[in-house]
Amino acid sequence: MDIVMDTSAIIAVLVAEPERDAIVSATTGHALICPGSIPWEVGNAFTAMIKQRRIEVADAQRGLEIFRSVPVRYVEVDLANVVSIAAEANIYAYDAYFLECATRCAAPLLTLDRSLRRVANSIGLRLVHLEV
């Protein structure tokens, strides 16, 4: 089965947040897919953590090395559809990328973002539920 993973879930694995083991368990044996924006979003998340002094630059660089080793299939999203989803749900395009990707690939979405989960539910997308 394909699973669309968003930035919050990927970062949780890379920095060993409490949900890490549940995410790894839920995705083991499945193909991971993401919109093509994900490398930039992961980089942005790491720089935000550096600014907040949650991690050091060396930690971010190690996390990026790990991220590059994860087999992810990148999917091109339909930007016109992304804009429609974002406008209808009153969200940013960055979040709509994952919703469009999950819709396009008929795959469940794995996210730790509560507001993104609500929107995904409201448009009928399947979600990966974690056993934490």
C-alpha positions in Angstrom: 0.0 0.0 0.0 1.1 3.6 -0.7 1.1 6.1 2.2 1.4 9.8 1.8 3.6 11.2 4.6 3.6 14.9 5.5 6.4 16.9 6.9 5.3 16.6 10.5 5.5 12.8 10.4 8.8 12.8 8.6 10.3 15.3 11.1 9.0 13.2 14.0 10.9 10.2 12.7 14.1 12.2 11.9 14.3 13.9 15.3 13.1 10.9 17.4 9.9 12.5 18.7 7.6 10.3 20.8 5.5 9.2 17.8 8.6 7.9 16.0 8.2 4.2 16.7 4.5 4.3 15.9 5.2 6.0 12.5 7.9 3.5 11.7 5.6 0.6 12.6 2.7 2.0 10.5 4.9 2.6 7.4 7.1 -0.5 7.5 6.4 -2.6 4.3 4.6 0.2 2.6 5.7 2.6 -0.2 6.1 6.2 0.9 4.9 9.0 -1.4 5.2 12.7 -1.1 4.7 15.8 -3.2 7.9 17.1 -4.8 8.0 20.0 -2.3 9.0 17.7 0.6 12.8 18.2 0.6 12.3 21.9 0.9 9.7 21.6 3.6 12.0 19.3 5.6 14.8 21.8 5.2 12.5 24.6 6.3 11.4 22.6 9.4 15.1 22.0 10.4 16.0 25.7 10.0 12.9 26.6 12.1 14.2 24.2 14.8 17.6 25.8 14.6 16.2 29.3 15.0 14.2 28.1 18.1 17.4 26.5 19.4 15.8 23.1 19.6 18.6 21.5 17.5 22.1 22.4 16.3 23.2 22.7 12.7 25.0 19.4 12.9 21.8 17.7 14.1 19.9 19.1 11.1 22.6 17.9 8.7 22.4 14.4 10.2 18.7 14.5 9.9 18.9 15.5 6.2 21.4 12.6 5.6 18.8 10.2 7.1 16.0 11.8 5.1 18.0 11.3 1.8 18.3 7.6 2.6 14.6 7.1 3.0 13.0 5.6 -0.2 10.3 8.1 -1.1 8.5 8.4 -4.4 7.9 12.0 -5.3 4.6 12.8 -7.0 3.9 15.9 -9.1 0.7 17.6 -7.9 -1.8 19.5 -9.9 -1.3 23.1 -8.8 -4.7 24.2 -10.1 -6.3 21.6 -7.9 -4.0 22.5 -5.0 -5.2 26.1 -5.2 -8.8 25.0 -5.2 -8.3 22.7 -2.2 -6.4 25.5 -0.3 -9.1 28.1 -1.1 -12.0 25.8 -0.1 -10.4 24.6 3.1 -8.8 28.0 3.9 -5.3 26.5 4.2 -1.9 27.1 2.8 -0.8 25.5 -0.5 1.9 23.6 1.5 -0.8 21.7 3.3 -2.9 21.3 0.2 0.0 19.6 -1.6 -0.4 16.6 0.7 -4.1 16.5 0.4 -3.9 16.6 -3.4 -1.2 14.0 -3.4 -3.3 11.6 -1.3 -6.3 12.2 -3.5 -4.3 11.8 -6.7 -2.7 8.5 -5.5 -5.8 7.2 -3.7 -3.6 6.7 -0.6 -4.1 7.4 3.1 -2.4 10.4 4.6 -0.1 10.1 7.6 0.2 13.5 9.5 0.6 14.6 13.0 -1.0 18.0 12.2 -4.4 18.1 13.8 -5.8 20.8 11.5 -4.6 18.9 8.4 -6.3 15.8 9.8 -9.6 17.6 10.2 -9.5 18.9 6.6 -8.5 15.5 5.3 -11.5 14.0 7.1 -13.8 16.7 5.8 -12.9 15.9 2.2 -13.2 12.1 2.7 -9.5 11.2 2.7 -8.3 8.1 4.5 -5.9 8.7 7.4 -3.2 6.5 8.9 -4.0 6.1 12.6 -1.1 5.6 14.9 -0.9 3.3 17.9 1.1 5.6 20.2 
